[in-house]
Amino acid sequence: MRHNRAAERRPNRRRGSPRALLWTAIALVGMLFAVTYDLISQPASLTEGNTLSMTTTARSNARTVRVGLLEDYEKLTFQLHGKYCVEKMNGELVREVGPSAVKWRARVEEAAQARFLFSVLVGAFKSNDEAMKLAESFESRNLPAAVRQVGGPIEVDNRIVGDNTLYRVQVGNFKDEASAQPLIDSLEEDFAPRIVREVLKDTRGTVELFDADLVETFTLRDGFRLVPVTPEAYLTIYGIRTGSGFKYEKTENREYAGTLEVYLDHHGRLAAINEITIDTYLRGVVPSEMPAGFPAEALKAQAILARSVVLAEKSTKHLNDPFELCAHVHCQVYSGVTQEDARTSAAVEATRGMVLVNDDVLVEPHYSAVCGGHTEDASATWMMPTGHPEHGRPCSCSPNPDMPDLTTEAGVRKWILSSPDVCCNLSGLNLPISIDYSRKHFRWEVAVSRQDLEKIIREKTGTDVGTLYDILPIKRGRSGRLMEVEILGSRRNLRIQRELRIRRALSHSALESSCFIVDVVNDEEGMPKEFVFSGAGWGHGVGLCQCGAARQAAEGKTAEEILQFYFPGTSVEKIY
């Protein structure tokens, strides 16, 4: 496991002037966790102001990436297609194995789980001064706060192409997640707080590796690595869980090139990492994130964005994991060799080394499937800084589109119930069948009974609101996406903030977007019996609209023109 200690700065205790009510609540929370936090359990280095277990900086291994494929598995079954070296975690050779119809299996023999220290992340800034100012305001209320530096200069082939340094403000020290929850609750209105963990002690244990015929069995400390002997070798992992938490959740078999590392995760269960070159990674990402049948220039635009994402994010996420990016929507969906397609692979090759830059600095871009006609501000969606400010704009091919004010209820209702002529509205257009799927996501409708919705809200939020009366919009972003709602119930009301949390709280999986209106259908006695959600778009709506890009490409726009439309002021640069 490769780690690098990131810098931590503790602010001077100086009194700030945030709102009195908020800080009164926070002060009470501070008294609570002062009791629950066990200082004795900390190592001396933590109390002296040293951050634990941060990952490598952006300078290292810039042309390769370690992708977390899976975790929390009791056992793994896989098959080798080609020659591999089985290695211990320290690189020592165990033996060479060849291709075979026989499957291999791995299981945990014994494991001692990792130990953590938890804190609450309240913000991340490009400026250390801004981060210190916020941390000082917490320290002045007797809440321990630290500014922790992550990321760093991004170097490719001895050239600095960007800098993704962020200064994260983390508050409190907790022995478990439950102890941190009161602080989270008190900060919801003004921040986008989330619990983060730092490893105090790594998982240790042994993994048993054996073939299905039990001819060969190995017991290996902490895990093992499968390193291909020839470049054409690949392996199949059976029964991988994909799409967790979304309506497309399923289990499937997937094939991967490159090195596979099987190890014990933080909970003492099996996890796997795929170590590959960036362009091999992109050949598995682009067809997983955009249909391979989209026009070639749209695929090229997607490849450029995906390459920019991996370079910009690989040292700022998963800071306590032995991988740099995960294979899921949290980072980018990566399906390995399984999803590779000649058309998307051609787009990756045609754009080899190309990234999106702003004033010669690498941009950290975003994209979603269907914006619904208007993209959203990154700052409103995540309340976190991005390398390039992504502001919502009409997804319109017209230079002067007639747009209603989507931050108002009247404007957004008119918008959702209409069919505006925007790039991602493909209705009635003679476009390739591969883009046809977007029609059902441009405008959508879901009806849920009151009883079912009450159960969903209770299961997703942990709050029983009683009889559900209504769902009120409180705040919308410039695309019409809801950033805050209030749920009215007979027992209590509940406010939910952030677009993805809203989407998940009101659906068994997740609503397609948070750009929606709610109509209540009452029974004969005037009680709600059904809630009808009418919405626009699929995804968060920030950055590039994939279906809008497909239409622009079909109408003759180049990849560079498409990217300049969604990211004004940027350009494409070849860095390797």
Summary of the structure (lengths in Angstrom):
residues: 576
radius of gyration: 24.8
end to end distance: 28.0
largest distance: 74.3
contacts: 1977
relative contact order: 0.13
helix: 26%
strand: 34%
